[in-house]
Every structure is written in structure tokens, then in C-alpha cells.
Amino acid sequence: MPALSKDYQLSSSVTSKHHPEMELLPTQLVVAVLQQLKVNRPIFLCSFLINDPSLFETLCQQAYYTAAPLSLGQATSMYGVMYYVLKEYVLLQSPLAQEHDLKAHISTCERNFSRGIETYQALAMPCFENVFSLALGMTKAQEEGKPFLCCTLLAAAASHCRMLGYCQEATYGKHQARRADQMRRAFWSIYITDKNMSLLQGRPSYLQDTEVDAWYPRVSPDAPCKAWDELFILGIKFAKIQGEVYGHLYSSTARHSSPAQQEQAVNQLSDKMQSWYIDLGKLDSSQMKDHKVFELSKKSWDVMYYSTLTLILIKATTTDEESGISLKCVEAARAGLQSHLICFSSYQTIDSPGLVSESDYASWVLHQSSLNPFIVIFLHAIDVDNDMEDVCLLDHMVAVLERISGVSHACQTLFKVCSTFARLARALIEARMNSAASHSQARDALQAFTETHSVSQFGLEPFEGFFGANMIEQLTNHESYSFASMLGSWTTDETETIRGVPE
């Protein structure tokens, strides 16, 4: 079975069972974890999805201290949260990791969670616990570099939200304040993922803004969570802009808009993005215990910002001198790749050993942003004579991708695609710089695009596969269209130029 097809699949064949068997964790471990929560709240329990430890405590109490049977959704949610809490304890070298075999218990939680999330009941029956567990499943799928599985869970979670009325504020007034807050956070977490995946994959979102009038989550007065909650609200606002970017620039309707309408949309969306970015810079984490982790998270939003800004500006009207890509778009794309390098470096050097890793960069930064900045810089590099600065930037980005190429199949494919682009750019520019053989070498390089079985003298791998299925998996619908049209225009012009010069 091809590695890529596994990204669509659930991990086991338990979907037909009503309530799969789950292994219980030792009671003494659960008690120790609940006691530790009161002393030192895990960062995970300050996250977008859950910032109320009482939700986790209640799930544990229902599982271990009540006679009433635990629903599948409750059990799945409990093991999902426990999975992340125990992982954090291991990474931070908590005393609990010395007292208990946490790695073995993490595996138990993971198996139980997977068994629960993969049932028909979780995917088809709307209730808060199923919404919450599906949101956890989306998080885990993103970590594992499985965007297609994430979308499967996302579709089910969004459907549950609509069925339960989570899009409408009136729904929350029917519940106690604490439960309403928990529901609201689950909904908006799903909303953020939905809008981001919509833009990345070039498809309409499951949750349409015309249906949504729910209020933003409440900002916690507690110091450990306040800045995270403020970032959460900024994340929601960013997701709304992403939805507008798709609707005004990349949807079927947008394709039929006039150039004037498109230019107006580009200007308005650019202004909104810049205003949002100013607000991001105002967030203050100085009073937080884990402020270095928070600042690292903000750097990942830098990547998201420039990635989305590039998607906006690539639609901007260009002058004759700009060759299809505006200068502002090139600047945004360049800043996007530079922010990748800064963020990756921070993941390597953060002053909390073990808390984050290079694979976390792949999960939470690379897979959450568009490839467009790399494409734009590639096209700009091959269009501007002797511009080795951008080629070096591509090479630096490829070096990062090589470091994480073993994390997942998606990372490996992305590395292969981008390394091929970078080497092609360098080969073309070096050919131009060599006046004696510029035209023949440029022609050889161009043949790599048209002769799928050829291997260039520059050391390029055959392009078969890179511009086929594997390429499509790495580009969104609008990325592949934009790339093909711009590259096609460039190769036509370049080929005509070469043909006009005698050998």
C-alpha cells in the first residue's frame, strides 16, 4: 500500500463495534495526575481547545469514581486529554515520569483514544464529548502529518457542531456557564482548523460565516491562560480573514469577478492582515510562567501571516516590469521563508529541553502554512538575472526540509519537490552567468520540464512524479493553478528567447 494512502485511513478495524474494549490505567496514576494538576497546570490545559482543568477532572472522576457507565465519548475524551498530559510530563521530565512508566501508559491512552475516535458512534452521533474527542483527533492527525485523516475528522466535527447549534450564540444560553465555555472553545478550535484547511486545500469551508454568530471565548483572568486566550481570539480573527481570502480570491465566484473587484479585495484583505499583525505584536506574555513557549507559538503565527499574505498578494495587479508577480508579493514571500528559518531555529534552541522538537515544527508550522512563498521566490529567482540571493534563501529552506524529511511521508515528498525546484533555479541562473554556454545549458534545463524521463546535466532528478500526483498533494488547487500558469508563461517566453539566439 502506498504510504500516502495511509494518510486517509484510520488505524484499526473497530469502526463497526458499538463500544470497543479499552484498557484501564492504574488508579494510582490517575490520582497522581489529578493531584499534580492542582500544583502545576500543564500547558496543554491552557490550549485553545481546553483551558478548564475541571473538564478533565470530571471525566476522570466519571471513569474511576462513579458507578454510572462511562459513555464512549467521555472515555475517548478522557484518554485523549490524558495522552497529551502524560506526554507533556515526559517531555518536561516531571517527577511522575520517575514514579510511573509513563511511556507505557501513553501508549495505552493512544490505543484507547484511537479505538474510540474510529467508531461509527464518534463520527456520526452529535454530542459535546464526540465533538471534543474529534477535535483532539484532528490535533493528533495534524501532529502525525495526516492532513486527509484530519479532514475526515474535521468534516464529522463540523457536522456535529451544526447539528448541535454551536454556530449560534442562542445555543450557549441553554447551558450552564462552565459547560457553555467548554462548548464554545471546542467550536472555535474546529472553526480555526476548518478555515485554514479550506484555504490550504482550495475548497469551501464546512462552517460558513453566514451561519456563525457565536461569541468569542471568554478570556481567562488567570495569568497562566490569559495570553493564550487572547492569542486564541486572534487566531479566530485570523481564520475569519482566511475564509474571506478564499471567498473573495479563490472561490468559484471569485474566479468570475472583474479585475477591479479583485484588486479591491486584495487591498482590503491586505489591510486587514496588516492590522491583525499589529495586534499580534501587542500580546504580552512577560508575566507567564511558560512565556518562552508562548513566544515560540507567536513565531509560528508569523509564518502563517506571511504565508496567507502571499496568497493574497499573488492576486495583485502587476506592472509590465514585475513579470506576473508584484514586488509586494515577492517581499511577503521572502519574509515568509525567512520567518520559517527563524521559527525552525527557535524550535531547536528554545530554553526548555525536550519540550518541542523539529518534528513539532513540521506538525505545527510547516503543515499549517502554504507552499506559495517558496513557489513565488522560485519563480522570481528564475525570472531575475543573476539573483543568487533568492536562490540561497531557497537552499536554506531546503536544508530545513531535509532535517525534517523523516518525520512523515508528506515531509519527505515536500523536501523532494522543493529541493528539485531549488536546484533547477540554481542551474538556470548559473547557466545565464556562464556566457559561453548560457543558451545551450538553459535549453537543457528547460527540457527537464517537458521531457519527464530526462536527467539534466546539472544533477537534477527526473521530474516525473514531482509534477504529477506527488506535486498535486503538496500544492493546493489554487497553488497548482497559479504555479502552472506562471511557470508556463515563463517557459514560453524563455524558450522563444533561446530559439531566437543562434547556437
Helices and strands as residue ranges (DSSP letters): H 3-6, H 27-39, G 43-46, H 53-64, H 72-91, H 95-99, H 102-117, H 120-124, H 128-143, H 147-164, H 169-172, H 177-201, G 209-211, H 223-245, I 246-250, H 252-255, H 259-282, H 291-313, G 320-322, H 327-349, H 358-364, G 366-368, H 372-383, H 388-403, H 409-433, H 438-450, H 469-474, H 477-499
